[in-house]
Amino acid sequence: MKPALACLGLLTYLFLGPAHAEQPRVAIIIDDLGYELEAGRRAIALPGPLTYAVLPGTPRGRLLAEAAHDSGKEVLLHLPMQSVDHRGAPEPGGIMLDMTRNALRTTFDDAIESVPHAIGVNTHRGSLVTRHPGHMRWLMDEIKGRDPLFFIDSFTTHESVALQVARESGVSAVRRDVFLDPDHSPDTVEHEFERMKAFAREHGQVVAIAHPYPHTLEFLERELPRLAEEGFELVPISHVFISAGE
């Protein structure tokens, strides 16, 4: 490198910091909206550009999707998928392992129609179905056919192939990095929130998922406004794809 260019680079670093020194991005998805009206409204009122994943075919799903959209928040289809420990009847809009290709298409059509303003799809449960490449490829074909829909793997099993199949199918996709409330303990939420921030600092961005539990909402109401003070940028989920250049 020529001396003049090296000097310019040093000055740029000293005054502006390293080229990659941007605010770490935090994208938080609130899952499981559609049943509880008041919890859903409280979640939508959280400060900042959070994203809301709405279960299809639920009594208040359409209303809450409209409310989130009217509040300037992004909406996802929270698509139920069969889990390893599934018992009883499928959830409305659920993708099951014994489905045919046509049945999956029809189920997905109905599900996406029941959640207005959905700009992407994320998985609800799914620890069984997301490990099966055939069903995942069928699903990605449906999502790809509705471009620019994108996909977020909630990653409920480390055996999930959903992210890999999505990318092979040309679907913009990421996966969840942190669950903020894998149990109902307030201590867990606090611990995972700190882990979320550490992940964002290390990797530049993080995708976190939470639920409209009372203790989670109370914690987020208090802590979300502090993220900017701590140097984080709270972003809607679509910005994760923009920052990745997709």
C-alpha positions as CSV (number, residue, x, y, z in Angstrom):
1,M,0.0,0.0,0.0
2,K,1.3,3.5,-0.8
3,P,2.2,5.7,2.2
4,A,-0.4,8.3,1.3
5,L,-3.2,5.7,1.2
6,A,-2.0,4.1,4.4
7,C,-2.0,7.4,6.1
8,L,-5.5,8.1,4.8
9,G,-6.7,4.7,6.0
10,L,-5.3,5.4,9.5
11,L,-7.0,8.8,9.7
12,T,-10.3,7.3,8.6
13,Y,-10.0,4.6,11.3
14,L,-9.1,7.2,14.0
15,F,-11.9,9.5,13.2
16,L,-14.7,7.1,12.1
17,G,-13.6,3.8,13.6
18,P,-13.3,0.5,11.7
19,A,-15.3,0.1,8.6
20,H,-17.6,-2.5,10.2
21,A,-18.2,-0.6,13.4
22,E,-21.9,0.0,12.9
23,Q,-24.7,-0.3,15.5
24,P,-25.5,-4.0,16.2
25,R,-29.0,-4.7,14.9
26,V,-31.6,-6.4,17.0
27,A,-34.8,-7.9,15.4
28,I,-37.4,-9.3,17.8
29,I,-40.4,-11.3,16.7
30,I,-43.3,-11.8,19.0
31,D,-44.8,-15.2,18.3
32,D,-48.2,-16.8,18.9
33,L,-50.6,-13.9,18.3
34,G,-54.1,-14.8,17.5
35,Y,-55.9,-16.2,20.5
36,E,-55.6,-13.7,23.4
37,L,-56.8,-10.2,22.4
38,E,-55.5,-8.1,25.3
39,A,-52.1,-9.8,25.3
40,G,-51.9,-9.3,21.6
41,R,-52.8,-5.6,21.8
42,R,-50.3,-5.1,24.6
43,A,-47.6,-6.8,22.5
44,I,-48.3,-4.6,19.5
45,A,-48.0,-1.5,21.8
46,L,-44.4,-2.4,22.7
47,P,-42.1,0.5,21.8
48,G,-40.1,0.2,18.6
49,P,-40.3,-1.7,15.3
50,L,-40.9,-5.2,16.5
51,T,-42.4,-7.9,14.2
52,Y,-45.5,-9.9,15.0
53,A,-46.1,-13.5,14.0
54,V,-49.8,-14.4,13.8
55,L,-51.2,-17.9,13.9
56,P,-53.5,-18.8,11.0
57,G,-57.2,-19.6,11.5
58,T,-57.2,-18.2,15.1
59,P,-60.2,-16.2,16.5
60,R,-58.4,-12.9,16.7
61,G,-55.6,-13.4,14.3
62,R,-56.9,-11.3,11.5
63,L,-57.8,-8.5,13.8
64,L,-54.4,-8.4,15.5
65,A,-52.6,-8.6,12.1
66,E,-54.6,-5.6,11.0
67,A,-53.8,-3.8,14.3
68,A,-50.1,-4.5,14.0
69,H,-50.0,-3.3,10.4
70,D,-52.0,-0.1,11.3
71,S,-49.4,0.5,14.0
72,G,-46.6,0.4,11.4
73,K,-45.3,-3.0,12.5
74,E,-44.4,-5.9,10.3
75,V,-46.5,-9.1,10.2
76,L,-45.5,-12.7,9.7
77,L,-47.6,-15.8,9.1
78,H,-46.7,-18.0,12.1
79,L,-47.1,-21.4,10.4
80,P,-47.8,-24.4,12.6
81,M,-45.8,-27.5,11.8
82,Q,-45.9,-31.0,13.3
83,S,-43.6,-31.5,16.3
84,V,-42.0,-34.7,17.6
85,D,-44.3,-34.7,20.6
86,H,-47.5,-33.7,18.7
87,R,-50.7,-35.1,20.1
88,G,-54.4,-34.6,19.1
89,A,-55.8,-32.8,16.1
90,P,-53.6,-30.5,14.0
91,E,-53.7,-26.8,14.7
92,P,-55.5,-24.6,12.2
93,G,-53.2,-24.2,9.1
94,G,-50.8,-26.8,10.4
95,I,-48.4,-28.6,8.1
96,M,-48.3,-32.4,8.9
97,L,-45.9,-35.1,7.9
98,D,-48.6,-37.3,6.3
99,M,-49.8,-34.5,4.0
100,T,-49.7,-34.9,0.2
101,R,-48.2,-32.1,-2.0
102,N,-51.7,-30.9,-2.9
103,A,-52.8,-30.9,0.7
104,L,-49.8,-28.9,1.8
105,R,-50.5,-26.3,-1.0
106,T,-54.1,-26.0,0.0
107,T,-53.3,-25.6,3.7
108,F,-50.7,-23.0,3.0
109,D,-53.0,-21.1,0.7
110,D,-55.7,-20.9,3.5
111,A,-53.1,-20.0,6.1
112,I,-51.5,-17.1,4.3
113,E,-55.0,-15.8,3.3
114,S,-56.0,-15.7,7.0
115,V,-53.2,-13.4,8.0
116,P,-53.4,-10.1,6.2
117,H,-50.3,-8.1,5.5
118,A,-47.9,-11.0,6.1
119,I,-44.6,-10.3,4.5
120,G,-42.9,-13.5,5.6
121,V,-43.4,-16.9,7.2
122,N,-41.9,-18.3,10.4
123,T,-42.4,-21.7,11.9
124,H,-44.5,-22.6,14.9
125,R,-43.3,-25.8,16.6
126,G,-42.1,-28.0,13.7
127,S,-39.5,-30.2,15.3
128,L,-40.6,-33.2,13.2
129,V,-41.5,-31.6,9.9
130,T,-38.6,-29.2,9.6
131,R,-36.1,-32.1,9.5
132,H,-37.8,-33.6,6.3
133,P,-36.3,-32.1,3.1
134,G,-39.3,-33.2,0.9
135,H,-41.9,-31.3,2.9
136,M,-39.6,-28.3,3.3
137,R,-39.0,-28.2,-0.4
138,W,-42.8,-28.2,-1.0
139,L,-43.2,-25.4,1.4
140,M,-40.4,-23.3,-0.1
141,D,-42.0,-23.8,-3.5
142,E,-45.2,-22.2,-2.1
143,I,-43.3,-19.3,-0.5
144,K,-41.1,-18.8,-3.6
145,G,-44.3,-18.6,-5.7
146,R,-45.4,-15.6,-3.6
147,D,-42.1,-13.7,-3.9
148,P,-41.1,-11.4,-2.1
149,L,-42.2,-13.5,0.9
150,F,-39.3,-14.6,3.1
151,F,-38.8,-17.3,5.6
152,I,-37.5,-17.5,9.2
153,D,-36.7,-20.9,10.7
154,S,-37.6,-20.7,14.4
155,F,-35.1,-23.5,14.8
156,T,-36.9,-25.7,17.3
157,T,-34.5,-28.6,16.5
158,H,-30.9,-28.6,15.5
159,E,-31.8,-31.2,12.9
160,S,-33.9,-28.7,11.0
161,V,-33.1,-28.5,7.3
162,A,-35.5,-25.7,6.6
163,L,-32.9,-22.9,6.3
164,Q,-30.8,-25.0,3.9
165,V,-33.7,-26.0,1.7
166,A,-35.0,-22.4,1.7
167,R,-31.7,-21.1,0.4
168,E,-31.4,-23.9,-2.1
169,S,-34.9,-23.0,-3.4
170,G,-34.0,-19.3,-3.8
171,V,-36.1,-18.1,-0.8
172,S,-34.6,-15.3,1.3
173,A,-34.2,-16.9,4.7
174,V,-32.6,-16.6,8.2
175,R,-33.0,-18.5,11.4
176,R,-33.7,-17.6,15.0
177,D,-30.7,-17.0,17.1
178,V,-32.2,-16.5,20.6
179,F,-35.4,-17.5,22.4
180,L,-36.0,-14.8,25.0
181,D,-38.5,-16.9,27.0
182,P,-38.1,-20.6,26.5
183,D,-39.8,-21.0,29.9
184,H,-42.0,-18.8,32.1
185,S,-39.3,-17.7,34.5
186,P,-38.6,-13.9,34.6
187,D,-34.9,-14.7,35.4
188,T,-34.7,-16.6,32.1
189,V,-36.0,-13.6,30.1
190,E,-33.4,-11.4,31.7
191,H,-30.6,-13.9,31.1
192,E,-31.6,-14.5,27.4
193,F,-32.0,-10.7,26.8
194,E,-28.4,-10.3,27.8
195,R,-27.3,-13.2,25.7
196,M,-29.2,-11.6,22.8
197,K,-27.2,-8.4,23.1
198,A,-23.9,-10.3,23.4
199,F,-24.8,-12.2,20.2
200,A,-25.6,-9.0,18.4
201,R,-22.3,-7.4,19.4
202,E,-20.4,-10.4,18.2
203,H,-22.2,-11.0,14.9
204,G,-23.5,-7.6,14.0
205,Q,-27.2,-8.6,14.3
206,V,-29.5,-11.0,16.0
207,V,-32.9,-12.5,15.4
208,A,-34.7,-13.1,18.7
209,I,-38.2,-14.6,19.4
210,A,-40.4,-13.9,22.4
211,H,-44.0,-14.6,23.3
212,P,-46.8,-12.5,24.7
213,Y,-46.4,-13.8,28.2
214,P,-47.2,-11.2,31.0
215,H,-43.7,-11.3,32.4
216,T,-42.1,-11.1,29.0
217,L,-44.2,-8.1,28.0
218,E,-43.5,-6.3,31.3
219,F,-39.7,-6.9,30.8
220,L,-39.7,-5.7,27.2
221,E,-41.8,-2.6,28.0
222,R,-39.0,-1.6,30.4
223,E,-35.9,-2.7,28.5
224,L,-36.6,-2.0,24.9
225,P,-36.2,1.8,25.2
226,R,-32.7,1.2,26.7
227,L,-31.4,-0.6,23.7
228,A,-30.6,2.6,21.8
229,E,-28.9,4.0,24.8
230,E,-26.7,0.9,24.9
231,G,-25.7,1.3,21.2
232,F,-28.1,-1.2,19.5
233,E,-30.5,-0.5,16.6
234,L,-33.9,-2.2,17.0
235,V,-35.1,-3.1,13.5
236,P,-38.0,-4.9,11.9
237,I,-37.3,-8.4,10.6
238,S,-37.2,-7.2,6.9
239,H,-34.0,-5.1,7.7
240,V,-32.2,-8.3,8.6
241,F,-32.5,-9.4,4.9
242,I,-31.6,-5.9,3.7
243,S,-28.4,-5.9,5.8
244,A,-27.5,-9.3,4.4
245,G,-27.9,-7.9,0.9
246,E,-30.7,-10.2,-0.1
